[in-house]
Amino acid sequence: PEALDAARARAGWQRLTLQAGRLRQPGGATLDLSAIAKGFAVDQIARLLHARGFGDHLVEVGGELRGSGVRPDGQPWWVDLQLPPGAEGLPGTRVALHGLAVATSGDYLRHFSDEGVSRSHTLDPRTGGPITHGLASVSVLHAECVLADAWSTALTVLGIEHGLACARERGLAALFVQRTSRGFVERLSPALEAMAA
């Protein structure tokens, strides 16, 4: 607990300041932008392709995707939202990435073992520890992949109930996959339900 308290005293976005358009940190703080790096890269590649006249494309970096235009056969860029291993019995959700991006955060690809217990790599800033609520994954669709990436992580931290409430309030299209004692269940935010209708 002492080490966690010491680390948390040095952490937090509140310690950063914006002065004359420059982000400043007081020292001793490390900025880790890995939660949005893949989404940012997807957006930058998509912008480069557009600038070079390639309006029809699908960009993928590490599972984060953004589609523009249509495939060579005239069909949209259809993708299946990623499900965690063991959730194959769920109905699955297929979306057309026509001017949309999708990002998925979950605990099934990156995790660590702590005294034989599998722990998520996603940390809850409220506790300083790994999330423990059983939410296996969250996929978010958004016009910007960097924002889909950031929101999928944030909603994962919040858990299914608070995450769904946040998605509803913000109008986010999100798919939540919850691990339960009876297997996996999925819930769609109202915005994603509206897209599927």
Secondary structure, DSSP 8 states (H G I E B T S, - for coil): -HHHHHHHHH--GGG-EEETTEEE--SS-----HHHHHHHHHHHHHHHHHHTT--SEEEEETTEEEEES--TTS---EEE----TT-TTS---EEE-SSEEEEEEESSSSEEEETTEEEES-B-TTTSSB--S-EEEEEEEESSHHHHHHHHHHHHHHHHHHHHHHHHHHT-EEEEEEEETTEEEEEE-HHHHHHH-
